[in-house]
Amino acid sequence: MATSPNSPTLRSWIDIPPTSDFPIQNLPFGVFETDERGPHLAVAIGGYVLDLYAASQHGYFEDLVELGDAQPKVFRRRSLNAFLRLGRPAWRAVRQRVSEMLRHDAPELRDNEEAVRQCLLRQTEVRLLRPIKPANYTDFYSSIEHATNVGTMFRDPANALLPNWRHLPIGYHGRTSSIVVSGTDIKRPNGQRKAPDEDLPTFGPSRQLDFELEMGFVVGTGTALGTTVPIAEAEDHIFGLCLFNDWSARDLQSWEYVPLGPFLGKNFGSSMAPWVVTLDALEPFRIAGPVQEPAPLPYLAQSGEHNFNINLEVALTPAGGPETTLSRTNFGLMYWSMAQQLTHHASNGCNLEAGDLYASGTISGPTPDSLGSMLELAWRGTRPVPLADGTERKFLLDGDTVTMRGYAEKEGIRIGFGEVTGTVLPSE
């Protein structure tokens, strides 16, 4: 019987530091290119990428019936989408085979010098691309701490949550064309903004540019239009998770969101990490979510452990200055689970597509050092946040780089997500 890819006893013949995000128990999927090759699908292992197209050319996947006649061409793509459409049996078969190839006692790849040269490349020597071509994008609003903070700031502190918030996962449909891979610069957006003491709006660069610390999840298995997804089957449609930064222009957003919600304050840019960690790899890190009161309607009711214990942090580096960690929080705090988000999204018959990207919404905790946006950390600009270089921030300035990191850890195994970064450029 094959050893589970999640087994904490597994070791790789590749030297992997214990602090690495990518041990053999992780094996997240992504896409890369170099000047000489690609784009190709890949798996991260330590400081390397395993080129899945090169591995298929060497015959390492030729007996995987789950791939059918899709290989090797399915690994020679600019996104994971075609691979996702092969279904969970194919995802699991490839991850299992890669795990077997990289085990410390597996000589098949380890002792083939030519194959090693062609299949393993250092991450520092490749360009990591956006891992999926998002078919659709929905952003949720599922942290009760974040929703309460925003409601307190902008509405009535005694009634911070709107009446529907505890009954359904709130979300909006966003823009896929402006979702970019980590490392892509973000230009400060222009738009209409109106301060409370102004009679009329003005047009110009946002003065309240913000980040939002989020997790995204990728749909792997689609549905037909008009069908629904029972809550017990929701996670069967999820391929994996990634770090996500939903950049936000708060002054544009607060002026334009009535009556239809986010628009230009949100659609100018969102950043996703280059690696998607499979839901299978995160199985050991399941935890129960917060108690939901009142109990959800039956179609959203679930029991057991459907949240994930993932540590998150966000840091800011000003131009030419040192990095300051602004916040540390945890994905397990989310009030609405991914399964509930997906089931509600499909409950009206909306069809899911492989490559759909859903974001959690800002992930904030209950303490001042666990807030997931500058809006909250600086409390709408009234409590400037000190930085390590002696300056302070109410919102982001041009030249600021925002970096988000995340990992789950248990029994000495660290499953990381890499980083998602972006630097703010001046508006045009």
N, C-alpha and C positions, 0 to 999 in steps of 0.2 A: 504494500500500500504506500502511495506517495506521501512524503512528509508535507504537512500543511505549510504553505508559504508564510504563515503567521507564527510558526513555532519559534519561541524565544531561544531555542537551542541551536538554531541555524547560524552558521558562520560562512562567510564568503572567502574565496581565495584572493579577492581584492582587499587591499589594506584599507579599512574604513575606520576613521577615528570614532570614538564613542559619542562625540558631540555632533556627528554628521546627521543631517536630516534624512539621509537616504541609505539606511542599512538594507540588508537583503530582505528584511521583513516588510519593507515599504514597496519599492518598485513602482513608483508613480509613472504615468504616461505623459508624453509631451511630443513636440515636433521641433526639429532643428534643421539648420543648413550650414554649409561652409561655402567657401568660394569654389571648392572642387566637387561638392556633392550636395544632394538634397533638393527640395525638402524631403526628409525622411522621418517616420515615426521612431520614437526612442523611449527607453526606460532609463530612469536615473538610478545609479548605483554608486554610492560614495561620491567622489569628485568626478565621476565619469558619466557619459551617456552610452548606452548600449544601442547601437544602430540596428533597429529591427529589420530594416530592408536588407542590410548587409548580412545579418544573421540568417534571414530567409534564403539569401543567395547561396549560403554555405549549407543549406539543407537542414537547419536545426528545427524547422517547423513543418517539414514535409509530411510527417505522419499525423499531424493534427487535423483530424477529420472535421473538427468544428469550424475550421477556416474554409472548407470546401475548396473551390477553385479561385478564391479571392487572393491568395498569396501568389507571388510576392507583391503584386501591384497595390494591394491595400496598405502596404507599409511605405509606399512611395507617393505620399500625399502631403498637401499643405495643412491638413487638419486631421483630427481624429474621427471626423464624422462618419466616413465610410467604415472604419473599424467598429465604431459604436453600433452601426446598423447590423453588424453580424450577430449581435446579441450576447447575453451574459455567458453562455457556454464558451464562446470564442474568447471573450475577455479573460475568463478564468483559465482557459487552456493555455493561453499565451503567458499569463503571469506565472502559472505553475511551471511551464517549460523554462522560462527565464530563471526562475528560482533554482531549478535543477541544474541549469547550466552554470550558475554562479556559486554553487555550494563549494565549500573548501575541499571536499573529497571528490569533485567531479572533474575528470581530466579532459573531457571531450573538447571544450573550448580552451580551458586553461593551458593545455599542453600543445595547442595548435598556434604557433607564433604568427603565422600569416593571418589566421582568422582573428586573433586578438588585435592585430594591427588594424584590420579593416572594420571590426565590430565595436571596438572600444575607443572612444575619443574623450579627451579631457573636456569638462564643461567649459573651462576657460578658453578653449579653442574653437567653440561652435557658437552660432547665433541661435538662441532659443526663440521660437516664434510663438504667436498666439496659438494655444493648443487646439482650439476648436473654432469653427466658423459658426458663430451663434445663429441658430435658426430663428429663435425668438428670445426675448429677454424680459424677465419680470423681476422687479425689486419689491421685497416685502418690508414690513415694519413690525418685526416680531419680538423685539426686546421690550419687556414691560418697563424696565428702568429707563430706557431711552425715550419711549413714548410718554412716560410720566414726566420726565424732565422737560421735554419739548412742550407738552401741554401746560406745565407749570409756568414756563417762560412766556408763552404766547397767549395763554388763555386764563382760565380760572384754576389756581392751585388746588382748590378744594374739589374740582371736577376735571382733573388733568386728562383723564382718559375719556375719549368720546364714547357714547353709549354702545357702539357696536364692537369696540376693540376686544373685549373679552369673549366675544361670540364667534369671531372669524378671523383668519389671517388677512390683515389688510395689505394690499399691494397695488402696484401700478405697472403698466406696460411701458418699458423704456426703449431705448434706441440701440440697435445692435451695431450699426456702422461705426460708432465712436467708441466701441469697446476695444482697448488696445492691450498689448502685452506689456508686462513689467519692463521698466527701463525707458518707456516712451515718454517724452516730455509732454506736459499739458500746458497749453496756452490759456492764460487768464481770459475768461469769456467776457464779451460785451453783452449788454442787455439793458432793459428798463429796470430802474430801481427807484424807490420812493421812501424816504425816511419819514418817520411819524410826524416830524415837525415841518415837513414840506407840503406845500399846497398841490404841486404837480410833480409827476415823475420826470426823471432825466434819463438820458441814454449814455452809457459809457462802460468802462471796465468795472467788473465786480469789485467791491471793496470788502467783501466778506466771503472770500474763497475758503473752502473747508474741505476736509477729508471725512470719509466715513469708513470705519473699520468694520469689514464684513467678511463673511464666508459665502462663496458661491457653490452651488451644486449643479452638475451637468446631467441632463437627461440622456440616457442611453437607449431606452426602449420607448418608441412612440406609440400612439394610439390613433384610432380612426375617429374622424369627426363625428360627434354625436354620442360617443361612448364615454363612460366614466371610469374612475379608478377607485375601487374599494380601499379603505384605509389599510387593510391587512396586506394589500398588494402594492402599496405605494413605493416602498423601497426597492421593489423589483425593477422599477423604472429608472433608478438612480445609478449612474456609472461611478461618480466620484465627486470629490470636493476640491476646492482651490481657494486661495486667498484672493480677496477682492476689495478694491478701493472705489467707492462710489463718490467721486469728486462732486462737490455741491457748492453753488453760488448762493449763499443764504439770502442776500439782499434781493437778488433776482427772484428767488424762490418765494420769498414771503410776499412779494408784490403780485406775482402772476398766478399763484396756485389756486386762488378762488376764481371760478367755481369748479374747475376740472382737474386740479392737481398739478404735479410737477411737469415742467416743460423745459424752457431754455436754461433754467437753473440747474438742470440735471443732465441734459443730453449732449453736453459739449465734450464729455470724456469720462470713461470708467476704465480702471486698470485691473487686469487679472494676472495672476502668477502664471508662469509657463508650465507648471507641473500640476496634474490632476491626480490626487491620491484616491485610489479606488475605495469604494465603500467596504469591500472585502478586507482591505488592509486595516480598516478602522474598527473592525468587529471587537477587538479586545478592549476598546475604550468606550463602549456604550455605558450610559448612565441614565437614570430617570430624570426627566425634566421637572420644572416647578409644578406644584399642584395647581390645577386650573379650576378657578371658581368664577362663575358657576360652571358646572360640568358642561363640556361641549355638546352640541347636538349629536345624535347617534352616529351620523355619517363621519364625524370627526373624532369620535371617542376611540381612545387607544389605551392599552395598558402595557406595562413592561418598560424596557429601556430603549428609547428612541432619540435621545440626545447623545452628544459625544463630548467627552472630556478633552477639549482641545485648548491649550493655553495660547493666548494671543497677546501681541504687544504692538504698539505703534510708536515710531520715533521720528523726530524732526531734525534735519541737518541744514542749518542756514548756509548760504554761499560762503565758502572759506572757513566755516566754523566747525566745532565738534558736534557730535550727535547727542541729542537729549531724548531719553525715553520719556514719553508723555503719559503712557497708559499701559496697564496690564489687565487683561480680563479673560473671560473663558466662554467658549461657544456653548458649553453645557447650560448656561444660564437662560437660553432662549425660551420664551414662554410658549411659542408655537414651534413644533418640530418640523423638520423637512417633510416628513410623511404627511403631516396635516396640511402643510402648504401645497404640496403637489395634489393631494386629494381634493382640496377645496378648489384649486385652479381648474381641475378637470370636471368638477361637479356639475357644471352646466353643459357639458358635452364638448368643451374646448379641446381640440386635439393637441397632443404632445408630439414633438418631433425630436429625433436624435440630434443632439447638439443644442437643444434648448438650454439656456443658462438662467438659473434662478438665484437671486442674491437674498441674503438673510435680512437685510436692513442693518442699521448700525447696532453693534453689539456693545452694550454698556452694562457695567456691574453696579452694585449698590454703594460703592465707596468713591470718594473724589478722585482716586488714582486709577479707577477702572472704567472711565468714561471713554466712549469710542469716537468722539468728534470734538473739534475745537469749539464748536458752538456750546457744548456742555462744559468742557474743561475750563473755558474762559467765561462761562455763564453769560452768553450773548454779549461778550466784550466787556463785562463789568469787573472781571477778575483776571487780568492779564496773566498769562502763564510764563514763568521765568525759564530761560534757557541757560545752558551751560556756558555760553559765551558772554553772559551778562545782559543780553537783550531779553525782550519779552514779546509775546505774541497774543493778540486778540483773535486774529485770523491769519491766514497764510500770506506771506510776502513773496514777491518775485525772487527767484533763486532758491527758495526753500525746497528741500527734497524730503518727501515723506516715504518712510519705509515701514512695511508691516511684515511681521513674522508670526509663525504659528507652529506648534508641535504638540503631539500627544505622547505621554511617557508612562510606562508601566513595566514592572519586572525587568528593569534595566534596558528596555527597548524604547527607543525614541523614534517616532514616526513624524517626520517634519514635512512642511509644505514649501520650504524655500522662502523666498521673499517676493513681495510685490512693491516696486518702487516707482516713483515719478517725481520729476522736478518741474516746478512752476516757472513758466516763461512769461514775459510781459505780453499783454494783449497787442493786437495789431491796430 
